[in-house]
Amino acid sequence: MLERKQDVNDGGGPPWLQRCVRWVTLATDRLLSWLTRHWTLAALIAWLLFCAWFIFDRRSDIRWFNLGDTDDNMRMMQVRGLLHGQGWFDLRQYRLNPPFGANVHWSRLVDLPIAGLILSLRPFLGGAGAERIAVGIAPLLPYLLLLISLALTARRLIGPLAYPMAFAGIYFAGSTNSMFMPERIDHHGWQLALLALSMASLADPKRVRGGLVLGISTALSLAIGLEMIIYLAAAGAAMVLFWVVDTEERGRLSTYALSLVGATALCFLAFTSYDNRSAVCDALSPVWLSDALIGGALMYGLAWLSPEQRGRRLLLAVIAGVVIAAFHGLTWPHCTQRLEGVSPEVDWLWLSHVREARPVYKQDWRTALTTLALPVTGCLGWLLLAWWRRRDPELQRRVLAAAIPCFAATALLFWQIRTGPAAQMLGVVGAVAIAWILAPPLWNARSPAVRVLGVFVVVLIGAGAAVPLVLGYIHENKPTPHEIAINHANALCNSLWAYHPVALQPKGVVFTFVDFGPRLITVTHHDSIVGPYHRNGQQIADVMNAFRGSEAQARALIGKYHSSYLLTCPNSSTTTIFASEAPKGFYQQLANGKVPGWLSPIDLGKVSPFRMWRVVG
C-alpha cells in the first residue's frame, strides 16, 4: 500500500490523475496556510454563516415577535423601561403586582446592546419594527465572542489548525446554540460567551494577559448573574494551583487578583440595582463583592509572598481558602444554602415543577442522552489531551485548568439539567482533542477499513455528531394526543394573534398563570400579578393557591390584587399540575364549566386558545 502511494507521488498514473492530485494538494496547502494565518477572519466567516442559519431557522419567530421564554419577555420589558425613563438602578417591573412591582434580580448590562439596537433602528423602522429586528439580532452578538474564544482555546492547547473542528463541534451543541437563537434575549448567551472567554484565558500561555482577561470576564459574568459562579470559582482555584506548582505563575495570579477586585468593584458600582444593594444571595451584591475583594486581596498576598518551597505555597493557599470560606459562612450564613432562597411552600407549589431545575436522569432518555453526549465526550477528550501533553508540564497544567469547568458542569447535570448549555460548550474543545489525537495513527494503519472507518468515527465523535447521527436512526415514539394538545396550547397561548382580542379589552389587572405574566405585559397594555421569579415568592404562592384551592379562596386571592380579569389557557403545561394535584380545585371547576357568579365570561372568538372572564363581584 505504501509503495502504491509512492508511485502516485512519483508521477505514476494517468496524466489527468496526476494533475488532479497536484491541484488538490496545492489547494489544500493554500487553504491550510490561510486558515493558520487568518484564524480570526475564519471565525468571523463562521459566525456569519451561523447567523444566517439561525436567522433562517427562526425567521417566523422574528416576524411574529415570538419571544418564547418568560425571561425573554421580561428582558424586553426591562429594556422598554430603560428607554422610557425608568431609573438605571431601578429594575423593578411595575407592570407586575402594581403598584409595588416585581423584584427582578438582573442587571442593566445585558440591556445595553438591545437598547442600542432599538435606538439605532427606530428612525428607519419605527418602534415596533425596531424591537422586532433588535431582538432578532441581539442574541447573535455574543456568539462571535464564543466562537473566537473556542478557537483561541483549541489553538493554544491542541494545535493551530484545530479550531475549525471546534466550529463543527459547536454546531451539534444544541443546548448551547438554543441560548443564541434570535428572540433569545435573556442573559444566558452573554454568560456562556464570557465563560468561553474565561476558558481561553486559562489556556493563555502569556501569564499576565491570561490573568487580566480572566479577572475581567469573571467580573462581567458576575454582574450579569450568578449562574456561572461555580465554574468561575473553579477557574480562580486553577489560578492559585498554577502558582502552587510554579512560582513563575505569580504574575498570572497577581494580575488576576487585581483585575478581579477592580472590575468587580466597578461592575457593582455601575450595574447593581437598588434591590441588589442589600445582602441578597442571588446576584452581585455586598455578599459577593466582599467575597471577591477579600479573595482578591488574599491571592495578591500569595503572589507577593511566593515562598520557594512548594509545600509552603500549598499551605498558604489552603489557609487562604479556609479564610474565604469562613468569612462567607460567618458573615453571610443565609447564603450558604440555595441561592434562590424560596420558602418550602413556593418550592413545593412551583419550583419543584420547573423542568430545567430537575436532574438529567429525570428527563426522558432521548433528552438525557443528547444533553450528556458532548459533555461526557469532552471530559474524556480533556483527559486524553492532558495525557498527550505530558511531556510539556506547563502546557499540561493549562489543559487541566481549562478542563476543570467542563468536569464541574458535567457533574452538575445530575443536579439540574439547566447546566446543559454550559456543559456542552465546555466539552467542545475536549471532544475535538479526541479526533485530533486519534485520527493520525488511525490514518496510518495498514488496513484500509481501519483507516477509513476509524478516522470517520473519531471525526464524528470529535465534532459531536456521533450521538445525534445515531439518534436520527432510532424510532421516536409519536406523542400521545394528550401531549399534542399540551404542545399546541403552549404554542398558541404564546402567539401574538391569540393575545390580540385580550389586548382589545379595557386596560386592567389580569390574574393568570405564573408563566403567562411576562408575555401578557409585553404584548398587551394589561398588567398582571407575577412571573416565574423567585424573589416574588408570595405572589407565586398566591397565584398557585388560587387555582389549586377552593372557589372562596380564589375569590379572596384574586380580589387581593384588585384584579379586573381572570385568564386561563386550557390544556397548557401549567394546567396539568392543577389537574393531577388539585382535581377538585378552582381551575378544574372552571375547566368543568362550573363558573361562579362573580366572573362574567368574555368572548375572545371561537378559535381563541384562551378563556377570559371579567371580575364583577
VMD Tcl script that draws the C-alpha trace (Angstrom):
set ca {
  {0.00 0.00 0.00}
  {2.84 2.36 0.86}
  {4.53 1.51 -2.49}
  {1.37 2.41 -4.45}
  {1.24 5.75 -2.68}
  {4.87 6.38 -3.58}
  {4.20 5.53 -7.25}
  {1.47 8.14 -7.43}
  {3.64 10.73 -5.77}
  {6.48 9.99 -8.23}
  {4.25 10.74 -11.18}
  {2.64 7.36 -11.84}
  {-0.85 7.03 -13.19}
  {-2.68 8.84 -15.99}
  {-1.74 12.50 -16.61}
  {-5.22 13.73 -15.68}
  {-4.95 11.95 -12.33}
  {-1.54 13.49 -11.67}
  {-2.91 16.95 -12.44}
  {-5.86 16.40 -10.11}
  {-3.56 15.22 -7.32}
  {-1.27 18.22 -7.74}
  {-4.24 20.63 -7.84}
  {-5.86 19.14 -4.75}
  {-2.55 19.12 -2.89}
  {-1.83 22.73 -3.81}
  {-5.35 23.88 -2.92}
  {-5.22 22.03 0.40}
  {-1.85 23.53 1.30}
  {-3.06 27.01 0.49}
  {-6.28 26.55 2.45}
  {-4.43 25.23 5.50}
  {-1.94 28.08 5.30}
  {-4.76 30.62 5.07}
  {-6.64 29.05 7.99}
  {-3.48 29.15 10.10}
  {-2.67 32.80 9.37}
  {-6.20 34.24 9.26}
  {-7.99 32.37 12.02}
  {-9.83 35.48 13.25}
  {-11.24 36.10 9.77}
  {-12.22 32.43 9.60}
  {-14.04 32.82 12.92}
  {-15.86 35.86 11.58}
  {-16.93 33.95 8.45}
  {-18.10 31.04 10.60}
  {-20.09 33.47 12.76}
  {-21.78 34.97 9.70}
  {-22.70 31.50 8.47}
  {-24.11 30.57 11.86}
  {-26.04 33.84 11.94}
  {-27.52 33.14 8.51}
  {-28.57 29.68 9.63}
  {-30.04 30.88 12.93}
  {-31.99 33.68 11.25}
  {-33.33 31.38 8.54}
  {-34.32 28.78 11.11}
  {-36.15 31.32 13.31}
  {-37.43 33.67 10.60}
  {-41.03 33.06 11.63}
  {-40.26 33.87 15.26}
  {-38.62 37.13 14.23}
  {-41.56 38.09 12.04}
  {-44.12 37.43 14.77}
  {-42.09 38.76 17.71}
  {-42.20 35.30 19.25}
  {-40.29 35.77 22.47}
  {-40.78 32.19 23.53}
  {-39.38 32.26 27.05}
  {-40.62 34.20 30.06}
  {-37.12 35.62 30.60}
  {-37.00 36.97 27.04}
  {-40.28 38.81 27.55}
  {-39.14 40.18 30.89}
  {-35.86 41.36 29.34}
  {-37.86 43.18 26.69}
  {-39.89 44.91 29.39}
  {-36.72 45.82 31.25}
  {-35.28 47.42 28.10}
  {-38.52 49.27 27.46}
  {-38.46 50.59 31.00}
  {-34.94 51.91 30.47}
  {-35.84 53.57 27.16}
  {-38.98 55.09 28.68}
  {-37.12 56.76 31.52}
  {-37.11 54.22 34.34}
  {-34.11 54.70 36.61}
  {-30.83 52.97 35.73}
  {-30.67 51.26 39.13}
  {-34.42 50.63 39.38}
  {-35.07 47.19 37.90}
  {-38.49 46.56 39.43}
  {-41.15 45.59 36.93}
  {-44.12 47.78 37.84}
  {-46.44 46.10 35.34}
  {-46.43 43.08 37.63}
  {-48.07 43.36 41.07}
  {-48.84 47.07 40.64}
  {-48.16 49.48 42.24}
  {-45.38 47.69 44.15}
  {-43.78 45.95 41.20}
  {-41.96 42.64 40.89}
  {-38.43 42.36 42.27}
  {-36.15 41.34 39.36}
  {-32.59 40.35 40.30}
  {-30.93 41.10 36.96}
  {-28.66 43.98 35.91}
  {-28.65 46.56 33.13}
  {-25.52 45.19 31.44}
  {-27.38 42.91 29.00}
  {-29.97 45.63 28.35}
  {-27.38 47.87 26.68}
  {-26.89 46.13 23.28}
  {-30.64 45.58 22.89}
  {-31.41 49.20 23.75}
  {-28.65 50.39 21.42}
  {-30.04 48.37 18.52}
  {-33.57 49.67 19.12}
  {-32.42 53.29 19.24}
  {-30.36 52.82 16.06}
  {-33.17 51.14 14.11}
  {-36.10 53.20 15.36}
  {-35.66 56.12 12.87}
  {-35.85 53.67 9.96}
  {-38.31 51.02 11.15}
  {-40.41 52.70 13.81}
  {-40.77 51.47 17.37}
  {-42.36 48.07 16.77}
  {-40.15 47.27 13.79}
  {-37.01 48.29 15.67}
  {-37.90 46.00 18.56}
  {-38.68 43.10 16.23}
  {-35.32 43.32 14.45}
  {-33.32 44.15 17.58}
  {-34.43 41.03 19.42}
  {-33.54 39.01 16.32}
  {-30.00 40.41 16.12}
  {-29.02 40.91 19.78}
  {-28.62 37.20 20.72}
  {-26.21 36.70 17.82}
  {-23.67 39.25 19.09}
  {-22.19 37.19 21.96}
  {-21.93 34.18 19.65}
  {-18.98 35.84 17.91}
  {-17.16 36.11 21.23}
  {-17.99 32.45 21.89}
  {-16.53 31.30 18.56}
  {-13.37 33.37 18.94}
  {-12.87 32.06 22.48}
  {-13.30 28.44 21.40}
  {-10.86 29.00 18.56}
  {-8.31 30.50 20.95}
  {-8.61 27.59 23.36}
  {-8.27 24.97 20.62}
  {-5.29 26.75 19.04}
  {-3.50 27.23 22.35}
  {-4.00 23.72 23.71}
  {-4.35 21.42 20.68}
  {-2.88 22.98 17.56}
  {-3.10 25.99 15.24}
  {-5.47 24.18 12.87}
  {-7.72 22.50 15.42}
  {-10.18 25.38 15.70}
  {-12.28 24.65 12.54}
  {-13.30 21.36 14.14}
  {-14.38 23.31 17.24}
  {-16.74 25.27 14.99}
  {-18.10 21.97 13.70}
  {-18.48 20.71 17.26}
  {-20.44 23.73 18.47}
  {-22.86 23.15 15.58}
  {-24.01 19.97 17.32}
  {-24.23 21.59 20.77}
  {-27.99 22.01 20.60}
  {-28.49 23.18 24.18}
  {-25.74 25.77 23.80}
  {-26.97 27.09 20.47}
  {-30.51 27.45 21.79}
  {-29.24 30.28 24.01}
  {-28.12 32.33 20.98}
  {-31.11 31.95 18.68}
  {-32.98 35.08 17.51}
  {-35.50 36.25 20.14}
  {-33.43 34.62 22.94}
  {-32.53 37.93 24.55}
  {-32.17 36.84 28.16}
  {-28.72 36.87 29.75}
  {-27.57 33.28 29.24}
  {-25.91 33.85 25.86}
  {-23.60 36.53 27.23}
  {-22.79 34.39 30.24}
  {-21.82 31.45 28.04}
  {-19.67 33.67 25.82}
  {-17.85 35.10 28.86}
  {-17.37 31.58 30.23}
  {-15.77 30.55 26.92}
  {-13.51 33.60 27.18}
  {-12.57 32.56 30.73}
  {-11.63 29.11 29.43}
  {-9.48 30.71 26.72}
  {-7.74 32.83 29.36}
  {-6.87 29.70 31.36}
  {-5.27 28.33 28.19}
  {-3.30 31.53 27.54}
  {0.50 30.97 27.56}
  {1.02 34.67 28.33}
  {0.54 34.75 32.08}
  {-0.24 38.42 32.68}
  {-2.69 38.60 29.79}
  {-4.41 35.39 30.87}
  {-4.87 36.62 34.43}
  {-6.14 40.00 33.28}
  {-8.72 38.56 30.90}
  {-9.96 36.02 33.45}
  {-10.44 38.69 36.12}
  {-12.41 40.96 33.80}
  {-14.54 38.20 32.26}
  {-15.35 36.87 35.74}
  {-16.47 40.29 36.94}
  {-18.66 40.89 33.89}
  {-20.27 37.48 34.26}
  {-21.00 38.12 37.94}
  {-22.54 41.47 37.01}
  {-24.94 39.66 34.67}
  {-25.87 36.85 37.06}
  {-24.52 34.08 39.26}
  {-25.37 31.09 37.07}
  {-21.69 30.55 36.18}
  {-20.25 31.20 39.64}
  {-19.19 27.58 40.26}
  {-17.19 27.42 37.02}
  {-15.67 30.83 37.65}
  {-14.70 29.81 41.18}
  {-13.05 26.70 39.71}
  {-11.12 28.93 37.29}
  {-9.97 31.07 40.22}
  {-8.83 27.96 42.07}
  {-6.87 26.96 38.96}
  {-5.06 30.31 39.11}
  {-3.94 29.52 42.65}
  {-2.90 25.97 41.73}
  {-0.84 27.36 38.84}
  {1.09 29.37 41.41}
  {1.39 26.47 43.87}
  {3.06 24.31 41.24}
  {5.27 27.03 39.74}
  {6.28 30.38 41.30}
  {6.73 31.76 37.78}
  {2.93 31.90 37.71}
  {2.82 34.65 40.34}
  {2.41 37.25 37.60}
  {-0.71 35.48 36.33}
  {-2.12 35.19 39.87}
  {-1.41 38.78 40.92}
  {-2.85 40.19 37.69}
  {-5.94 38.04 38.06}
  {-6.39 39.16 41.65}
  {-6.08 42.87 40.85}
  {-8.31 42.74 37.77}
  {-10.93 40.68 39.62}
  {-11.08 43.15 42.50}
  {-11.09 46.26 40.32}
  {-13.53 45.01 37.68}
  {-15.95 43.52 40.23}
  {-15.99 46.76 42.23}
  {-16.63 48.79 39.08}
  {-19.42 46.41 37.98}
  {-21.01 46.69 41.41}
  {-20.98 50.49 41.23}
  {-22.17 50.61 37.62}
  {-24.81 47.86 37.45}
  {-26.04 46.81 40.90}
  {-29.71 47.76 41.29}
  {-31.28 49.27 44.37}
  {-32.73 45.90 45.38}
  {-29.36 44.18 44.93}
  {-27.57 46.56 47.30}
  {-28.88 44.63 50.27}
  {-27.26 41.34 51.32}
  {-29.03 39.18 48.73}
  {-27.55 35.87 47.62}
  {-28.76 35.56 44.03}
  {-26.98 38.49 42.36}
  {-23.85 40.64 42.58}
  {-24.44 42.25 45.96}
  {-22.38 43.19 49.02}
  {-22.19 39.44 49.68}
  {-20.27 38.52 46.56}
  {-18.47 41.85 46.28}
  {-16.94 41.34 49.72}
  {-16.00 37.76 48.84}
  {-14.30 38.97 45.66}
  {-12.46 41.76 47.44}
  {-11.17 39.53 50.23}
  {-10.36 36.70 47.85}
  {-8.52 39.05 45.50}
  {-6.53 40.58 48.35}
  {-5.52 37.15 49.65}
  {-4.49 35.94 46.19}
  {-2.43 39.07 45.63}
  {-0.78 38.45 49.01}
  {0.04 34.89 47.99}
  {1.64 36.09 44.76}
  {3.61 38.74 46.64}
  {4.95 36.28 49.23}
  {5.68 33.39 46.84}
  {7.90 31.24 49.09}
  {10.29 29.00 47.22}
  {9.09 25.76 48.84}
  {6.08 24.26 47.11}
  {4.77 22.83 50.37}
  {4.65 26.29 51.92}
  {2.84 27.67 48.91}
  {0.26 24.90 49.20}
  {-0.17 25.57 52.92}
  {-0.69 29.29 52.30}
  {-3.21 28.53 49.55}
  {-5.18 26.23 51.87}
  {-5.16 28.86 54.63}
  {-6.42 31.49 52.17}
  {-9.23 29.18 51.04}
  {-10.25 28.49 54.63}
  {-10.27 32.22 55.40}
  {-12.55 32.98 52.43}
  {-14.92 30.11 53.28}
  {-15.03 31.11 56.95}
  {-15.68 34.74 56.09}
  {-18.52 33.84 53.75}
  {-20.09 31.35 56.16}
  {-19.84 33.55 59.24}
  {-20.71 36.87 57.61}
  {-23.39 35.67 55.20}
  {-24.77 32.42 56.70}
  {-28.04 32.84 54.79}
  {-26.09 32.45 51.53}
  {-24.68 29.02 52.33}
  {-27.79 27.25 51.03}
  {-29.76 27.51 47.78}
  {-29.30 30.97 46.33}
  {-32.96 31.29 45.33}
  {-33.98 31.39 48.98}
  {-37.58 30.32 48.28}
  {-39.85 29.08 51.04}
  {-40.75 25.38 51.26}
  {-44.28 26.28 50.14}
  {-43.09 28.04 46.98}
  {-40.67 25.23 46.25}
  {-43.49 22.67 46.53}
  {-46.06 24.70 44.61}
  {-43.81 25.98 41.83}
  {-40.04 25.45 41.71}
  {-40.21 21.66 42.02}
  {-42.33 21.61 38.84}
  {-39.82 23.58 36.74}
  {-38.40 21.11 34.25}
  {-34.95 22.70 33.90}
  {-34.50 22.53 37.68}
  {-34.65 18.71 37.55}
  {-31.57 16.47 37.14}
  {-30.69 14.92 33.82}
  {-31.69 11.42 34.95}
  {-35.27 12.61 35.48}
  {-35.61 13.70 31.85}
  {-36.75 11.44 29.03}
  {-33.99 9.18 27.74}
  {-33.56 10.98 24.41}
  {-33.16 14.38 26.06}
  {-30.79 12.94 28.65}
  {-28.60 11.22 26.07}
  {-28.49 14.23 23.76}
  {-27.56 16.52 26.63}
  {-24.91 14.22 28.13}
  {-23.17 13.03 24.95}
  {-21.00 16.05 24.22}
  {-20.04 16.87 27.86}
  {-19.05 13.26 28.60}
  {-17.12 13.03 25.33}
  {-15.47 16.34 26.19}
  {-14.40 15.14 29.64}
  {-12.78 12.07 28.10}
  {-11.11 14.24 25.49}
  {-9.72 16.64 28.11}
  {-8.15 13.68 29.94}
  {-6.68 12.37 26.69}
  {-5.32 15.82 25.85}
  {-3.72 16.15 29.29}
  {-2.01 12.78 28.77}
  {-0.93 13.78 25.26}
  {0.71 16.95 26.65}
  {2.50 15.08 29.46}
  {5.96 15.97 28.08}
  {5.22 19.69 28.46}
  {4.26 20.25 32.13}
  {3.41 23.94 31.68}
  {1.09 23.22 28.76}
  {-0.39 20.24 30.57}
  {-1.27 22.48 33.52}
  {-3.14 24.83 31.22}
  {-5.02 21.89 29.72}
  {-6.08 20.67 33.16}
  {-7.09 24.18 34.24}
  {-9.28 24.64 31.16}
  {-10.78 21.17 31.73}
  {-11.91 21.78 35.31}
  {-15.06 23.80 34.38}
  {-16.13 21.05 31.95}
  {-15.97 18.40 34.65}
  {-17.85 20.68 37.06}
  {-20.62 21.44 34.56}
  {-20.99 17.76 33.60}
  {-21.30 16.74 37.25}
  {-23.89 19.46 37.85}
  {-26.12 17.96 35.16}
  {-27.01 15.37 37.77}
  {-28.31 18.22 39.94}
  {-30.11 20.36 37.35}
  {-30.27 19.96 33.58}
  {-30.12 23.74 33.18}
  {-26.31 23.38 33.23}
  {-26.54 21.61 29.85}
  {-25.68 24.63 27.66}
  {-22.50 25.33 29.65}
  {-21.54 21.65 29.84}
  {-21.88 21.19 26.08}
  {-19.92 24.34 25.25}
  {-17.13 23.43 27.68}
  {-16.94 19.94 26.20}
  {-16.38 21.04 22.60}
  {-12.59 21.52 22.77}
  {-12.14 18.26 24.67}
  {-14.13 16.41 22.02}
  {-12.01 18.00 19.29}
  {-8.90 16.67 21.04}
  {-10.13 13.10 20.58}
  {-10.25 13.45 16.80}
  {-7.02 15.47 16.65}
  {-5.03 12.91 18.63}
  {-6.56 9.63 17.42}
  {-7.14 10.34 13.72}
  {-3.43 10.43 12.60}
  {-2.47 6.97 13.94}
  {-5.67 5.51 12.53}
  {-4.92 7.06 9.14}
  {-1.51 5.39 9.15}
  {-2.92 1.94 9.92}
  {-2.24 -0.88 7.49}
  {-5.88 -1.83 6.98}
  {-7.87 0.43 4.60}
  {-11.01 -0.33 6.60}
  {-9.35 0.89 9.80}
  {-8.08 4.00 8.03}
  {-11.42 5.00 6.56}
  {-13.86 3.85 9.22}
  {-11.59 4.68 12.14}
  {-10.94 8.23 11.04}
  {-14.61 8.69 10.13}
  {-15.74 7.57 13.59}
  {-13.28 9.66 15.61}
  {-14.02 12.72 13.49}
  {-17.73 12.22 14.11}
  {-17.03 11.91 17.84}
  {-14.73 14.93 17.83}
  {-17.32 17.02 16.03}
  {-20.03 15.98 18.48}
  {-22.03 14.44 15.65}
  {-21.96 10.75 16.62}
  {-24.88 10.68 19.06}
  {-27.17 13.00 17.03}
  {-26.46 10.87 13.94}
  {-27.29 7.62 15.73}
  {-30.40 9.06 17.37}
  {-31.63 10.12 13.95}
  {-31.96 6.44 13.02}
  {-33.75 5.43 16.23}
  {-37.50 5.49 16.01}
  {-39.04 8.14 18.22}
  {-42.40 7.36 19.74}
  {-45.18 9.55 18.45}
  {-46.56 11.97 21.02}
  {-49.83 10.98 22.59}
  {-52.99 13.00 21.85}
  {-52.66 14.49 25.34}
  {-49.06 15.62 24.66}
  {-50.08 17.04 21.28}
  {-52.82 19.06 22.95}
  {-50.39 20.43 25.54}
  {-47.80 21.43 22.94}
  {-50.48 23.00 20.77}
  {-51.87 25.03 23.67}
  {-48.41 26.17 24.77}
  {-47.62 27.44 21.28}
  {-50.97 29.15 20.67}
  {-51.06 30.85 24.07}
  {-47.70 32.49 23.32}
  {-48.72 33.82 19.91}
  {-49.43 37.44 19.06}
  {-52.75 36.74 17.39}
  {-54.05 34.92 20.47}
  {-53.31 37.95 22.65}
  {-54.92 40.38 20.20}
  {-58.53 40.01 21.47}
  {-57.18 40.10 25.03}
  {-55.46 43.39 24.27}
  {-58.73 44.84 22.93}
  {-60.30 44.71 26.39}
  {-60.13 47.86 28.54}
  {-56.89 48.03 30.48}
  {-56.86 46.20 33.79}
  {-55.00 43.78 36.03}
  {-55.15 40.23 34.66}
  {-54.89 37.33 37.08}
  {-53.32 34.45 35.13}
  {-50.81 31.62 35.37}
  {-47.32 32.39 36.70}
  {-45.62 31.68 33.35}
  {-48.04 33.87 31.39}
  {-47.48 37.15 33.23}
  {-44.33 38.34 31.38}
  {-45.75 37.61 27.92}
  {-49.05 39.26 28.76}
  {-47.49 42.56 29.83}
  {-45.10 42.52 26.84}
  {-47.73 42.25 24.08}
  {-50.78 43.91 25.70}
  {-51.48 47.03 27.75}
  {-52.69 44.99 30.71}
  {-50.86 44.49 34.00}
  {-50.53 41.15 35.76}
  {-49.52 39.63 39.08}
  {-46.20 37.80 38.80}
  {-43.73 35.94 36.60}
  {-41.55 32.92 37.43}
  {-39.04 34.92 39.50}
  {-38.18 33.51 42.89}
  {-37.90 36.80 44.79}
  {-41.65 37.23 44.39}
  {-42.50 34.12 46.32}
  {-45.66 35.47 47.97}
  {-47.24 36.36 44.63}
  {-46.22 32.99 43.13}
  {-47.77 31.15 46.08}
  {-50.96 33.23 45.88}
  {-51.44 32.56 42.16}
  {-50.78 28.83 42.51}
  {-53.03 28.53 45.57}
  {-55.84 30.45 43.86}
  {-56.03 27.90 41.03}
  {-55.48 24.90 43.30}
  {-57.77 25.80 46.20}
  {-61.45 26.39 46.72}
  {-63.65 28.91 44.91}
  {-63.81 31.07 48.06}
  {-60.02 31.09 48.36}
  {-59.65 32.01 44.69}
  {-62.09 34.88 45.07}
  {-60.16 36.24 48.06}
  {-56.75 35.99 46.36}
  {-57.94 37.44 43.05}
  {-59.51 40.31 44.97}
  {-56.32 40.81 46.99}
  {-54.59 42.09 43.84}
  {-57.59 44.14 42.66}
  {-57.74 42.03 39.53}
  {-60.03 43.10 36.69}
  {-59.82 39.87 34.69}
  {-59.09 36.16 35.01}
  {-57.27 34.49 32.11}
  {-56.53 30.78 31.59}
  {-55.14 28.64 28.79}
  {-56.81 25.20 28.79}
  {-54.50 22.22 28.18}
  {-51.31 24.25 28.68}
  {-48.48 22.77 30.76}
  {-49.49 24.57 33.94}
  {-52.97 23.07 33.85}
  {-51.51 19.56 34.08}
  {-50.27 20.43 37.57}
  {-53.71 21.52 38.68}
  {-55.37 18.50 37.09}
  {-53.05 15.99 38.75}
  {-52.50 17.64 42.15}
  {-55.74 19.57 42.69}
  {-58.50 17.75 40.76}
  {-61.19 19.49 42.84}
  {-59.51 22.88 42.82}
  {-60.75 26.14 41.37}
  {-59.11 25.70 37.95}
  {-60.65 22.28 37.45}
  {-64.04 23.70 38.42}
  {-63.63 26.32 35.66}
  {-62.46 23.66 33.21}
  {-65.57 21.62 34.01}
  {-67.84 24.59 33.31}
  {-68.56 25.45 36.94}
  {-68.09 29.24 36.77}
  {-69.02 31.30 39.87}
  {-71.34 34.29 39.60}
  {-68.58 36.81 40.35}
  {-67.00 36.00 36.96}
  {-68.52 37.18 33.68}
  {-67.26 35.43 30.51}
  {-65.62 37.48 27.74}
  {-65.99 36.35 24.15}
  {-62.49 36.18 22.61}
  {-63.66 34.36 19.50}
  {-64.27 30.70 18.77}
  {-60.66 29.95 17.80}
  {-59.04 31.63 20.79}
  {-56.95 29.26 22.94}
  {-57.68 31.44 25.98}
  {-60.61 31.60 28.35}
  {-61.17 35.01 29.90}
  {-63.61 36.37 32.48}
  {-64.27 39.82 33.89}
  {-64.29 40.02 37.69}
  {-67.69 41.52 38.54}
  {-68.10 40.73 42.19}
}
mol new
graphics top color blue
foreach p $ca { graphics top sphere $p radius 0.5 }
foreach p [lrange $ca 0 end-1] q [lrange $ca 1 end] { graphics top cylinder $p $q radius 0.2 }
display resetview
